Amino acid sequence: MNEIKYIQIGIIHSPFKEPKGTPIQPRAAQGIDGTVEVFQEYTEGLKDIEGFSHVILVYHFHLSKESSLKVKPFMDDQTHGVFSTRAPNRPNPIGISVVQLVKIEGNILQVKDLDIVDGTPLLDIKPYVPEFDIRDAKKKGWLEKNVSKLPTSRDDGRFIE
């Protein structure tokens, strides 16, 4: 298989200086402000993004430890296959978050509902479009009994220790 390489296009800034205590999904981070700094050479790619209320941030989990195919996720005490979780310790430590786009000033995006650790490398930005992205999910797997824990769930450090 050929090696796949991605380049960092920016950096995410948030009030969270370490994973421990960080909300684990944007829905649990409502009202948390942050900024997304897009490197100058990619600023031109931001044209027209201000027309969207939300964007999808694609980023690298730079603080996660080695990957594992079985993990104990934040909202459960049972082990699950990593691909049935959103745990950061994955074969490719890539994260996604849908955040509210508040405004843009040059190469800086001001965002809300940010659940990402300060200093996280940004890989990509995509517009969030409900007609493309919302699906009527019939099943939630092992999360069915645990999804109600989301508003109070925070990173407890288990993936960096």
Sequence and secondary structure as in RCSB ss.txt:
>XXXX:A:sequence
MNEIKYIQIGIIHSPFKEPKGTPIQPRAAQGIDGTVEVFQEYTEGLKDIEGFSHVILVYHFHLSKESSLKVKPFM
DDQTHGVFSTRAPNRPNPIGISVVQLVKIEGNILQVKDLDIVDGTPLLDIKPYVPEFDIRDAKKKGWLEKNVSKL
PTSRDDGRFIE
>XXXX:A:secstr
         EEEE S SSSTT BSSGGGGTT EEEEEE GGGGGGGTTGGG SEEEEEEE TT  S  SEE  TT
 SS EEGGGS  S SSS EEEEEEEEEEEETTEEEEES  S TTEEEEEEEE  HHHH    S  GGGGGTGGGG
GG B  STTT 
